[in-house]
């Protein structure tokens, strides 16, 4: 059966109580984590799939530990913490291969008057994509994500106060084949089951840290790529738990190990002509648009770090000789710079190496577009 609903098909034929008993209805919060509810398939078909559901508005005003924070106009104790209306996006509906008889769908958040919640990360990205659309352009994005795999379960890690966790390797495994083979019970599941869920994977490899892995998601339209990004991170943790392992996307979990990066690939396309506007159609050389976009990223690089490095820990990743960028310059195929230019012709793109794996992809993509168009 198909794993992703057709844009014009809702409710899809495969979504029946005989095949699916649980539908996860979720949205991404400010940290890029999925929050939501689990619905019975029957109730989803009968109600939620058509009219949405409600979720407390405090969810966009919390810290990483879910404590409500003061100072927000959006929601507060004084206002009583009411509800958002969560409207499902049917194009995101898909089967969850690693959970029995389960599907998941992502939502857009609306106020009671049916206007979009402006600070919601998915809505922030939608606004920047609308700017591009007015110019006749679309953004093609790609995410490369690094993470550490530990032999500890999540419960064991918590009970140890996250100290002295044991990575699955005792040595650096960058491009190694042997050690990652020992982790294939997990990594093969990540690659294959994500692919089955319509989260298209290019491949994975050992990275420069002990027990560190990298998995590359195939590029896609920016909103679709951001959706796949958050679904991957959520699903990777769920699969790791099933394998009695734990995964961390923390930007710098150990000062003596390489940090976890989120390499953000960007190109702008004329969707009607299916042409990469970063490259000249005849020569394949960089265009004026490419140069201006790259210049915008460099000009606003400091401000962009609000989105690329959202926590105190994020900045600990920027260390020399650790494969994290230490300069806000660009270069062709240079892994020490903030902006690495790769590809030629239709594949010409900017690889932004500044974001850590803890960044929210919706906000990182939106900030990239905003700076590039400035």
C-alpha positions as CSV (number, residue, x, y, z in Angstrom):
1,X,0.0,0.0,0.0
2,X,1.1,3.6,-0.6
3,X,2.8,5.2,2.4
4,X,2.0,8.8,1.5
5,X,-1.4,10.3,0.7
6,X,-1.9,11.8,-2.7
7,X,-2.4,15.6,-2.5
8,X,-5.9,15.2,-4.0
9,X,-6.9,12.1,-2.1
10,X,-8.2,12.4,1.5
11,X,-9.1,10.2,3.2
12,X,-6.9,7.8,1.3
13,X,-8.0,4.2,0.5
14,X,-5.3,2.6,2.7
15,X,-6.4,4.5,5.9
16,X,-9.0,2.0,7.2
17,X,-9.5,0.6,10.8
18,X,-8.6,-2.8,9.4
19,X,-5.1,-1.6,8.4
20,X,-4.5,1.3,10.7
21,X,-5.7,1.7,14.3
22,X,-3.7,4.8,15.4
23,X,-3.1,8.1,13.8
24,X,-0.5,10.4,15.3
25,X,-1.6,14.1,14.8
26,X,1.5,16.3,15.4
27,X,3.1,19.7,14.8
28,X,6.7,20.9,15.3
29,X,7.3,23.2,18.2
30,X,10.0,26.0,18.5
31,X,12.7,23.4,19.0
32,X,11.7,21.3,16.0
33,X,10.3,18.4,18.1
34,X,7.0,16.8,17.3
35,X,4.1,17.4,19.8
36,X,0.6,16.1,19.4
37,X,-2.0,13.4,20.1
38,X,-2.7,9.8,19.2
39,X,-6.2,9.3,17.7
40,X,-8.1,6.1,16.8
41,X,-8.3,5.6,13.1
42,X,-12.1,5.7,13.3
43,X,-12.2,9.1,15.1
44,X,-9.6,10.5,12.7
45,X,-11.7,9.5,9.7
46,X,-14.9,10.7,11.3
47,X,-13.7,14.0,12.7
48,X,-10.1,15.0,13.0
49,X,-9.1,14.4,9.3
50,X,-11.9,16.8,8.3
51,X,-12.1,19.4,11.0
52,X,-8.8,19.1,12.9
53,X,-8.3,19.0,16.6
54,X,-7.2,21.3,19.4
55,X,-3.9,21.7,21.3
56,X,-2.9,23.9,24.1
57,X,-1.3,27.2,23.1
58,X,1.3,27.0,25.8
59,X,3.2,24.5,23.6
60,X,4.9,27.3,21.7
61,X,6.0,29.2,24.8
62,X,7.9,26.5,26.8
63,X,11.6,25.8,27.4
64,X,13.2,22.5,26.4
65,X,11.9,20.9,29.6
66,X,8.3,21.9,28.8
67,X,8.2,24.6,31.5
68,X,6.0,27.6,30.5
69,X,8.0,30.8,30.0
70,X,6.9,34.3,30.9
71,X,6.9,37.2,28.5
72,X,4.9,35.9,25.5
73,X,2.0,37.7,24.0
74,X,0.9,34.5,22.3
75,X,0.1,32.6,25.5
76,X,0.5,33.1,29.3
77,X,-0.8,32.1,32.7
78,X,-2.6,35.5,32.8
79,X,-4.5,34.6,29.6
80,X,-5.4,31.2,30.8
81,X,-3.6,29.1,28.2
82,X,-6.3,28.3,25.7
83,X,-6.2,26.2,22.5
84,X,-4.8,26.4,19.1
85,X,-6.8,24.8,16.3
86,X,-4.6,22.1,14.6
87,X,-5.5,21.7,11.0
88,X,-4.1,18.6,9.4
89,X,-2.1,18.8,6.1
90,X,-3.3,15.8,4.1
91,X,-0.2,15.8,2.0
92,X,1.9,14.8,5.0
93,X,-0.2,11.7,5.9
94,X,1.9,8.6,5.8
95,X,2.3,5.1,7.4
96,X,4.8,4.7,10.2
97,X,6.6,1.5,9.3
98,X,8.4,1.2,12.7
99,X,5.1,1.4,14.7
100,X,2.4,-1.3,14.2
101,X,-0.8,-0.2,12.4
102,X,0.2,3.5,12.8
103,X,0.1,6.5,10.6
104,X,1.2,10.1,11.2
105,X,0.0,13.5,9.9
106,X,1.4,17.0,10.4
107,X,-0.7,20.0,11.3
108,X,-0.7,23.8,10.8
109,X,-1.7,25.8,13.8
110,X,-4.6,28.3,13.7
111,X,-6.2,30.7,16.1
112,X,-9.9,30.6,17.0
113,X,-10.6,33.0,14.2
114,X,-9.0,30.6,11.7
115,X,-6.0,32.8,11.0
116,X,-2.6,31.0,11.0
117,X,-0.5,31.2,14.1
118,X,2.3,33.4,12.8
119,X,5.2,32.2,15.1
120,X,4.5,28.6,14.4
121,X,7.7,27.3,12.7
122,X,5.8,25.7,9.8
123,X,4.0,29.0,9.2
124,X,7.3,31.0,9.4
125,X,8.7,28.8,6.5
126,X,5.4,29.1,4.5
127,X,5.8,32.9,4.5
128,X,9.3,32.9,3.1
129,X,8.3,30.4,0.5
130,X,5.4,32.7,-0.5
131,X,8.0,35.4,-1.1
132,X,9.9,33.1,-3.4
133,X,6.8,32.1,-5.2
134,X,6.1,35.8,-6.1
135,X,9.5,35.8,-7.8
136,X,8.6,32.7,-9.7
137,X,11.0,30.6,-7.6
138,X,11.0,27.6,-5.3
139,X,13.6,26.5,-2.8
140,X,15.2,23.0,-3.0
141,X,16.7,22.0,0.3
142,X,18.6,19.0,1.6
143,X,19.4,17.9,5.2
144,X,22.5,16.0,6.3
145,X,22.2,15.1,9.9
146,X,24.8,13.8,12.3
147,X,24.1,12.1,15.6
148,X,25.7,9.9,18.3
149,X,24.5,6.3,19.0
150,X,24.9,5.0,22.6
151,X,24.7,1.5,24.0
152,X,22.7,3.0,26.9
153,X,18.9,3.0,26.7
154,X,17.1,6.3,27.2
155,X,16.1,5.3,30.7
156,X,19.7,4.3,31.6
157,X,21.0,7.6,30.2
158,X,18.5,9.5,32.3
159,X,19.3,7.6,35.4
160,X,23.0,8.3,34.9
161,X,22.2,12.0,34.6
162,X,23.6,11.7,31.0
163,X,27.1,11.3,32.3
164,X,29.6,8.7,31.0
165,X,27.4,7.4,28.2
166,X,28.9,4.6,26.2
167,X,29.1,5.3,22.4
168,X,28.7,2.2,20.2
169,X,32.3,2.6,19.1
170,X,35.6,3.0,21.1
171,X,37.3,4.8,18.2
172,X,36.7,7.3,15.4
173,X,34.7,5.7,12.7
174,X,34.6,8.3,9.8
175,X,34.0,6.3,6.6
176,X,34.8,3.0,8.4
177,X,32.9,0.0,7.1
178,X,33.6,-2.6,9.9
179,X,32.3,-0.7,13.0
180,X,29.1,0.7,11.3
181,X,28.4,-2.9,10.3
182,X,28.1,-3.7,14.0
183,X,25.4,-0.9,14.2
184,X,23.5,-2.2,11.2
185,X,20.7,-3.6,13.3
186,X,19.8,0.1,13.9
187,X,21.2,1.9,10.9
188,X,19.7,-0.4,8.3
189,X,16.3,0.1,10.0
190,X,16.7,3.9,9.9
191,X,17.6,3.9,6.2
192,X,15.0,1.4,5.0
193,X,12.0,2.2,7.2
194,X,12.4,6.0,6.6
195,X,12.4,5.3,2.9
196,X,9.3,3.2,3.3
197,X,7.7,6.2,5.1
198,X,8.4,8.4,2.1
199,X,11.3,10.1,3.9
200,X,13.7,9.4,1.1
201,X,17.2,8.5,2.3
202,X,20.4,8.7,0.2
203,X,22.5,6.7,2.6
204,X,24.5,6.7,5.9
205,X,28.1,6.5,7.0
206,X,30.2,6.5,10.1
207,X,31.3,10.0,11.2
208,X,34.4,11.4,12.9
209,X,33.2,10.8,16.5
210,X,33.1,7.7,18.5
211,X,29.7,6.1,17.7
212,X,28.8,9.0,15.5
213,X,26.8,8.5,12.4
214,X,25.6,10.7,9.5
215,X,22.4,10.1,7.5
216,X,21.6,12.1,4.3
217,X,18.1,12.8,3.3
218,X,17.4,13.3,-0.5
219,X,16.8,16.9,-1.4
220,X,13.2,18.1,-1.9
221,X,11.0,21.2,-1.9
222,X,11.8,23.2,1.3
223,X,8.5,22.5,3.2
224,X,8.5,18.8,2.3
225,X,12.2,18.6,3.3
226,X,11.5,20.3,6.7
227,X,8.7,17.9,7.3
228,X,10.9,14.9,6.5
229,X,13.6,16.3,8.7
230,X,11.5,16.5,11.8
231,X,9.8,13.1,11.1
232,X,13.3,11.5,10.7
233,X,14.6,12.9,14.0
234,X,11.5,11.7,15.8
235,X,11.4,8.3,14.1
236,X,15.1,7.8,14.7
237,X,14.7,8.1,18.4
238,X,11.7,5.8,18.4
239,X,13.6,3.1,16.4
240,X,16.7,3.5,18.7
241,X,14.5,2.9,21.7
242,X,13.2,-0.3,20.1
243,X,16.8,-1.5,19.6
244,X,17.7,-0.7,23.2
245,X,19.9,2.2,22.1
246,X,19.7,5.9,22.4
247,X,20.5,8.7,19.9
248,X,21.5,12.3,20.5
249,X,21.3,15.1,18.1
250,X,22.9,17.5,20.7
251,X,25.2,19.9,19.0
252,X,28.1,19.1,21.3
253,X,27.5,16.2,23.7
254,X,31.3,15.9,24.6
255,X,33.9,18.6,24.4
256,X,36.5,16.0,23.3
257,X,34.4,14.7,20.4
258,X,33.2,16.1,17.1
259,X,29.9,18.0,17.3
260,X,26.7,17.0,15.5
261,X,26.1,19.1,12.4
262,X,23.1,19.8,10.2
263,X,24.6,20.5,6.8
264,X,21.9,22.6,5.0
265,X,22.0,22.4,1.2
266,X,20.1,25.1,-0.8
267,X,19.4,26.0,-4.4
268,X,16.7,28.1,-6.0
269,X,14.7,26.8,-8.9
270,X,12.4,28.1,-11.6
271,X,9.7,25.4,-11.0
272,X,8.0,26.1,-14.3
273,X,11.2,25.5,-16.4
274,X,12.7,23.0,-13.9
275,X,15.9,25.0,-14.0
276,X,18.4,25.6,-11.2
277,X,18.6,29.4,-11.1
278,X,21.9,29.3,-9.2
279,X,23.6,28.1,-12.4
280,X,23.6,29.5,-15.9
281,X,21.5,27.3,-18.2
282,X,24.2,27.2,-20.9
283,X,27.6,27.5,-19.1
284,X,26.6,25.9,-15.8
285,X,28.5,28.7,-14.0
286,X,27.2,30.6,-10.9
287,X,24.6,33.3,-11.7
288,X,24.1,36.7,-10.3
289,X,21.3,35.3,-8.2
290,X,23.6,32.8,-6.7
291,X,26.2,35.4,-5.8
292,X,23.6,37.7,-4.2
293,X,22.0,34.8,-2.2
294,X,25.4,33.7,-0.9
295,X,26.3,37.3,-0.1
296,X,23.1,37.6,2.0
297,X,24.0,34.5,4.0
298,X,27.4,35.9,4.8
299,X,26.1,39.4,5.5
300,X,23.6,38.2,8.1
301,X,25.5,35.2,9.4
302,X,25.7,36.5,12.9
303,X,21.9,37.1,13.1
304,X,21.2,33.7,11.4
305,X,22.9,32.0,14.4
306,X,19.7,32.6,16.4
307,X,18.3,29.9,14.1
308,X,21.3,27.8,13.3
309,X,22.7,27.7,16.9
310,X,19.6,28.0,19.1
311,X,21.1,27.0,22.5
312,X,24.2,27.7,24.6
313,X,25.5,24.2,23.8
314,X,25.2,24.9,20.1
315,X,28.2,27.3,20.3
316,X,30.4,24.8,21.9
317,X,30.4,23.0,18.6
318,X,32.4,25.7,16.8
319,X,35.9,24.4,17.6
320,X,38.9,24.4,15.3
321,X,40.0,21.1,13.8
322,X,36.7,19.5,14.7
323,X,35.0,19.6,11.2
324,X,32.8,22.4,12.4
325,X,33.1,25.8,10.6
326,X,35.3,28.4,12.2
327,X,35.0,31.1,9.6
328,X,32.1,32.8,8.0
329,X,33.6,32.7,4.5
330,X,32.8,30.6,1.5
331,X,34.9,28.4,-0.7
332,X,34.6,25.6,-3.2
333,X,34.6,22.2,-1.6
334,X,36.2,23.4,1.7
335,X,34.9,21.8,4.9
336,X,36.3,24.4,7.3
337,X,34.3,27.3,6.0
338,X,30.8,28.3,7.0
339,X,29.6,28.1,3.4
340,X,30.8,25.3,1.1
341,X,29.9,25.6,-2.6
342,X,29.4,22.2,-4.2
343,X,28.1,20.8,-7.5
344,X,28.0,22.2,-11.0
345,X,25.2,23.2,-13.4
346,X,21.9,21.7,-12.2
347,X,23.5,20.4,-9.0
348,X,25.2,23.7,-8.0
349,X,24.2,24.5,-4.5
350,X,25.3,26.1,-1.2
351,X,26.1,23.8,1.7
352,X,25.7,25.8,4.8
353,X,27.8,24.1,7.5
354,X,26.9,26.5,10.3
355,X,23.7,24.8,11.7
356,X,24.0,22.2,14.4
357,X,21.8,19.1,14.4
358,X,19.8,20.7,17.2
359,X,18.5,23.5,14.9
360,X,14.8,23.6,13.9
361,X,14.7,23.0,10.1
362,X,11.6,25.1,9.5
363,X,13.3,28.1,11.1
364,X,16.7,27.4,9.6
365,X,15.2,27.1,6.1
366,X,13.1,30.2,6.6
367,X,16.1,32.2,7.9
368,X,18.2,31.0,4.9
369,X,15.7,32.2,2.4
370,X,15.1,35.5,4.2
371,X,18.8,36.3,4.3
372,X,19.5,35.2,0.8
373,X,16.8,37.4,-0.6
374,X,17.8,40.5,1.5
